[in-house]
Amino acid sequence: MKPKWAQLKEHWSYTADLFIEINVEQNPLVAKMCLISTTPTFAVFKNRTMVEAVRGADMGSLSVLMAKH
């Protein structure tokens, strides 16, 4: 999953403000605050609020999410 994520990140880097990878095992409070129950979880935040997320390693859904936002 990480190589494909890196490719998407590179492809969309000109449109995105920031890409962050968080280890939820090392940061359980973040996982709880963002309601992350599945890894990987990819989320879009706007004005400090999660507006949409893709849970699981579904590259098609992730591509759609990134194109949408």
Residue frames relative to the residue before (quaternion, step in Angstrom):
aa qw qx qy qz dx dy dz
M 1.0000 0.0000 0.0000 0.0000 0.00 0.00 0.00
K 0.6417 0.5614 -0.3432 0.3940 3.60 0.90 -0.84
P 0.6531 0.4968 -0.3504 0.4515 3.66 0.86 -0.72
K 0.6604 0.4917 -0.3137 0.4729 3.60 0.97 -0.80
W 0.6194 0.5299 -0.3363 0.4717 3.59 1.03 -0.76
A 0.6402 0.5234 -0.3227 0.4605 3.60 0.96 -0.85
Q 0.6422 0.5177 -0.3225 0.4643 3.60 1.01 -0.79
L 0.6672 0.4874 -0.3059 0.4730 3.58 0.90 -0.87
K 0.6293 0.5453 -0.3255 0.4480 3.54 0.99 -0.86
E 0.6670 0.4923 -0.2922 0.4769 3.55 0.96 -0.90
H 0.6558 0.5280 -0.3053 0.4449 3.57 0.96 -0.91
W 0.7812 0.3412 -0.1621 0.4971 3.59 0.91 -0.91
S 0.3831 0.7728 -0.4590 0.2131 3.61 1.20 -0.05
Y 0.6409 0.5428 -0.3386 0.4241 3.60 1.06 -0.60
T 0.7287 0.4137 -0.2480 0.4861 3.61 1.16 -0.40
A 0.6934 0.4888 -0.2777 0.4507 3.57 1.11 -0.57
D 0.4808 -0.6663 0.4930 0.2859 3.51 -1.11 0.70
L 0.8122 -0.1041 0.1439 0.5557 3.57 0.88 -0.92
F 0.1235 -0.7481 0.6472 0.0783 3.54 -1.10 0.80
I 0.0221 -0.8044 0.5927 -0.0328 3.58 -0.79 1.03
E 0.1686 -0.7440 0.6371 0.1104 3.54 -1.09 0.79
I 0.0639 -0.8037 0.5915 -0.0062 3.56 -0.76 1.07
N 0.3177 -0.7149 0.5944 0.1862 3.54 -0.94 0.96
V 0.2895 -0.8070 0.4900 0.1577 3.58 -0.28 1.25
E 0.5684 0.5687 -0.3922 0.4469 3.60 1.19 -0.35
Q 0.7100 0.4129 -0.2467 0.5143 3.57 1.09 -0.70
N 0.7700 0.2590 -0.1275 0.5690 3.58 1.25 -0.40
P 0.0184 -0.8560 0.5166 0.0080 3.62 0.62 1.08
L 0.5942 0.5712 -0.3742 0.4250 3.60 1.09 -0.55
V 0.6314 0.5181 -0.3242 0.4774 3.58 1.04 -0.81
A 0.6356 0.5288 -0.3235 0.4602 3.58 0.96 -0.88
K 0.6721 0.4902 -0.2971 0.4688 3.58 0.93 -0.86
M 0.6676 0.5142 -0.3018 0.4459 3.59 0.89 -0.92
C 0.7511 0.3747 -0.1938 0.5078 3.59 1.07 -0.77
L 0.4223 -0.7354 0.4347 0.3031 3.57 1.34 0.18
I 0.2971 0.7528 -0.5245 0.2644 3.57 0.99 0.86
S 0.0015 0.8139 -0.5788 0.0510 3.54 -0.58 1.20
T 0.7383 0.2943 -0.1632 0.5846 3.57 1.31 -0.26
T 0.1222 -0.7650 0.6245 0.0989 3.54 -1.08 0.72
P 0.5357 -0.2499 -0.8063 0.0210 1.41 -1.86 1.61
T 0.1643 -0.7253 0.6546 0.1359 3.51 -1.34 0.43
F 0.1292 -0.7717 0.6209 0.0471 3.56 -0.88 0.99
A 0.0217 -0.8315 0.5534 -0.0430 3.55 -0.66 1.10
V 0.2683 -0.7126 0.6255 0.1700 3.51 -1.28 0.58
F 0.1108 -0.7846 0.6092 0.0303 3.53 -0.87 1.05
K 0.0041 -0.7603 0.6495 0.0013 3.53 -1.09 0.80
N 0.8343 -0.0025 -0.0536 0.5486 3.55 -0.80 1.06
R 0.6853 -0.5288 0.2510 0.4333 3.55 1.02 1.00
T 0.6366 0.4886 -0.3315 0.4961 3.58 1.23 0.35
M 0.4152 -0.6853 0.5319 0.2740 3.57 -0.93 0.89
V 0.1779 -0.8216 0.5382 0.0610 3.56 -0.64 1.15
E 0.7918 -0.0529 0.0482 0.6066 3.58 1.18 -0.50
A 0.0416 -0.8024 0.5953 0.0094 3.55 -1.17 0.63
V 0.2181 -0.7067 0.6542 0.1585 3.50 -1.34 0.48
R 0.1385 -0.7927 0.5911 0.0557 3.56 -0.76 1.06
G 0.7518 0.3214 -0.2775 0.5045 3.53 -0.87 1.03
A 0.5876 -0.6134 0.4226 0.3159 3.54 -1.31 0.32
D 0.2719 0.7592 -0.5335 0.2550 3.56 0.74 1.10
M 0.2542 -0.8184 0.4990 0.1287 3.57 -0.01 1.31
G 0.6084 0.5565 -0.3578 0.4383 3.59 1.05 -0.63
S 0.6803 0.4708 -0.2778 0.4882 3.58 0.91 -0.94
L 0.6328 0.5291 -0.3293 0.4595 3.57 1.05 -0.74
S 0.6383 0.5219 -0.3217 0.4655 3.58 0.97 -0.79
V 0.6413 0.5128 -0.3097 0.4794 3.57 1.02 -0.87
L 0.6414 0.5334 -0.3183 0.4503 3.59 0.93 -0.91
M 0.6906 0.4719 -0.2830 0.4693 3.57 0.86 -0.94
A 0.6563 0.4990 -0.3252 0.4631 3.60 0.97 -0.73
K 0.6444 0.5492 -0.3082 0.4337 3.56 1.08 -0.74
H 0.7747 0.2943 -0.1517 0.5387 3.55 0.98 -0.85
